[in-house]
């Protein structure tokens, strides 16, 4: 690989890494917001059927574990 191409390649990899890090950070924030919303809805509604409707929380937990 030519020196300039190698430098450009490394620069592009760093930019991609920064972009992915930002995306992961935003996903973590979104997951936290979703978890809080689900928790608030459970407290507010106090309905047993709500647990069935909010099974997405398992998916959110799985995403959080995968990102960590």
N, C-alpha and C positions, 0 to 999 in steps of 0.2 A: 504494500500500500504506500502511496506517495505521502510524504510528510504533510502536505496541506490537506489532503483527503483524510488522513488519519486525525489531524487536529479538528477538522470539521465533524468527523464521525464522533469523536469524543465529546465535542461541544453539543452535538445533537442528542447524544445519550444522556448527558447531564440535564439538558432541557427537558427531555422526556421523563427522566427520573423526578425532576422538580414538579412537573405537571402531574405525574402519578401520585406523588406524595401529597399534593394539594387535593387531588380527587379523594384519596383515602381519608384525609382529614375532614373533608366535607361530608363524606359518607358516615364517618363516626359521629359528627354533629347531628346529621339527619336521623341516625339510629337513636341517639340519645333523646331527641325531640319526640320521635315516635314512641319510645318507651315511656316517656313522661306523660304523653297524651293518653296512652292506654291505661297507665296507672291512674291518672286523673279521672278518666271515664269510669273505671271500675269503682273508684271511691264515690263518685257522684251518683251513678245509677244504681249501684248495689243490687244488681239483678243477676241471678244465677245463670241465665241464658247468655249473659255477656261473655263468659269464659269461652263458650263454644264459638261465639262470633269473633273473638279476639285471639284465635289460635295463631294468627299471624305473628304474635309475640314470640312463638317458638322459632319462626323464621328469622325474626329480628335478632334473637339471641344467637342463632347460628351464624348470622352475618357478623355480629360483633366478635364472636369467638374466632371466626376465620380471619377477620381483619387484625386481630391482636396476635 
